[in-house]
Amino acid sequence: MKAFQHRRFLQLYDVLKTKEDICLIMELIIGEKLFERVINDEFILTERLCELYMIQIYEGVHFMHSCNVVHLDMKVYRSDLLCFIIRKCLQAKEYFAHPWLTRRLKIVSTPNDEETTKKILSTKKNYVDLSYNDIDSVIMCLILAFLFGLYIFYRLYQHFFPTPNINPNGKYVLISGCDTGFGHGLAIELDKQGFYVLAGVYIPDNVIALKDKLSSRATVFPLDITKQEDIDAAFELVKNKTKVLHGLVNNAGIAIVGYIDWTSMEAMRKVMDVNYFGHVAMTKKFLPLLIAKRDSRVVNICSAAGYITSPSLSAYCASKYALESFSDCLRREMFPWGLRVSVIEPGFMRTPIIEGHYESFPNFWNRLSSDVQERWGENFLKTKFDIEKTNPFVKYAEDPMKVVRALQHAVMNTVPCIHYRPGLQSSIIFFPLSRLPDWILDRILMIVENLHAIPANVSKQLTD
């Protein structure tokens, strides 16, 4: 053990012996114990001393490695300047702790003059020719490549080995908002698969039209989800047919376009009543029938507007964000009952909700209050109105059958997904954008909106 002593760098302080290992505790020295010198309040640590201490540390650890002793720990003691120097040389210092990297180190002997010391410290390659950053980058790339490969493998596995569907015989599915759009298409598709479809329509005149498209198993009835009496009547109708409800599809929805300043509180409440409170009321009412048996489903038609907010859709986005949160809470609260909750988040689809909500500008202008008209000005409002009508996402709205297929999977599959983002708009454009920092997303949305007009009263704002 005397071989581990060094007249300038190290001395053997203690030895700890176990059945398997012998631990040598070495002390770095320079005239006297370094630790005691550094923690001494009267000790003044100059820059030159820091340089010399770092050289001493490097030499000492290298000497230990030359004796085949592995260095396991090095503590950083007091003095801001010393800590700074050690941090600057951290990479080089840590490499001394790995014997297999020792051969990569070019150690120079302790210099005898200040100029040589500074030269050594300023030339990091004298100590290390491989950095932690290089290793971290390689490891990170390997991890990302592995995760990407794993994702590709998972998607291919899903494609070639899809999970099976349930047996539809004797299973009842309740769908709201079956007049048109997603609900209408889903009712027809599930009826073809053999489910007992319970289809609620908002307009009573649509009952006969939908019945003609469905089999004798289906039941079509009027349903306004904003009216508790309609929900109660629907519950009694369903309860008389079955004690177990396999699925509830909350599909009914409306949209109103316009800035917050232009949208009346009455309009906002109407959107929330249909898109949120109505679905909450339906879910609460039919929950006893849903949890009567495990593996029942609640499928909520949400939207990409439930995770990314666009100007002019304040009421609609607020209702969809609320429904997203409600769905998450329901899924987690009802986990012990085995209730599956799925959310459908499509982008713009070719349905009546976007094809028929644009009105003429005179009608839009006349609906606004006089103070809103004055505040924003006819030129700005007309420009905004025209831009909304030429929205590229609306112009290239996708096939609604993509949503119907996602709904079918959520209702029929043995392993339904939690989130469905059917179509390219939602999965490829909107969802990645929603992951960006808000300040970046704000700028992107402003560019997409391409609104060059200025509100009339902006020039009248007060200045400090």
Secondary structure as UniProt FT lines:
FT   HELIX           2..4
FT   STRAND          10..17
FT   STRAND          22..29
FT   HELIX           34..39
FT   TURN            41..42
FT   HELIX           47..66
FT   TURN            67..68
FT   HELIX           80..88
FT   HELIX           90..95
FT   TURN            96..97
FT   HELIX           99..102
FT   TURN            103..104
FT   HELIX           114..122
FT   HELIX           124..126
FT   HELIX           132..160
FT   TURN            169..170
FT   STRAND          172..175
FT   HELIX           181..193
FT   STRAND          196..201
FT   TURN            204..205
FT   HELIX           206..211
FT   TURN            212..213
FT   TURN            216..217
FT   STRAND          219..222
FT   TURN            225..226
FT   HELIX           228..241
FT   STRAND          247..250
FT   TURN            260..262
FT   HELIX           265..272
FT   HELIX           273..277
FT   HELIX           278..290
FT   TURN            291..292
FT   TURN            294..295
FT   STRAND          297..301
FT   HELIX           304..306
FT   TURN            311..312
FT   HELIX           314..333
FT   HELIX           335..337
FT   STRAND          340..344
FT   HELIX           352..355
FT   HELIX           361..367
FT   HELIX           370..376
FT   HELIX           378..389
FT   HELIX           392..395
FT   HELIX           401..412
FT   STRAND          419..420
FT   HELIX           425..430
FT   HELIX           431..434
FT   HELIX           438..449
FT   HELIX           456..460
//
